[in-house]
Amino acid sequence: MAPSLLCARSAFLFAVASAFQPSSLIRRSPFASHGNHRHRQLSRLKMTAGPFPELCVFDLDACFWDQEMYTLSKIPDESNIVRGDLNGRGDGVVGVMSGRNRISLHKGSLLAMQSHHDGRYPDMRVCFASSADTPLAEQIGRAALKLLEVVPGTTVWDLVVERDWGGDDVNQIGRQPPLSSNKSATHFPILRELTRVRYDR
């Protein structure tokens, strides 16, 4: 199995199968206070009846894409994009430059995102959990998500944050408090609180 698919599959299985005990010690993400009420209400009421889980969580560094953010030094912007073929779907942003380093989605990640964009996984939503080492690494990662495209004109951020979560940034990226280097202890419990998706089914 290709490394990109294996890594994405591992994150997927971890998000679906893990069962964390609730803890009053977990501090809520600042994004939770102004979350989209409609999405939270639907998540509480709806049980996914189909073959797909309600939530698929991807790790980022050397998993969703090909770089480790802590090794990079420049936050990319629109002047740093690299255009090319998006898996036969047309010309779009296939990479972004951080200094001399190019950040690109792994082929398996792009295919998964395109399938999600096309609605092939009904009732499933996507988010990210990454223990990016430094605040700069977190900034670089978020900037890349807002630039890299899934299909022409639709970025990863457009698909995951805007479409899946109605504009709420539920992603847990970094290791600054309340996050840590241990995603199972911080990132995933916080995601469970924000998304209201149970991990025990």
Salt bridges, closest charged atoms under 4 A:
GLU54 OE2 - ARG201 NH2 2.52
ASP59 OD2 - LYS183 NZ 3.48
ASP91 OD2 - ARG83 NE 2.92
ASP118 OD1 - ARG89 NH2 3.00
ASP118 OD1 - HIS117 ND1 3.04
ASP123 OD1 - LYS46 NZ 3.35
ASP133 OD2 - ARG175 NH2 3.82
GLU138 OE2 - ARG142 NE 3.25
ASP164 OD2 - HIS116 NE2 2.75
ASP164 OD1 - ARG163 NE 3.53
ASP169 OD2 - ARG142 NH1 2.41
GLU193 OE1 - ARG28 NH1 2.98
ASP200 OD1 - ARG198 NE 2.97
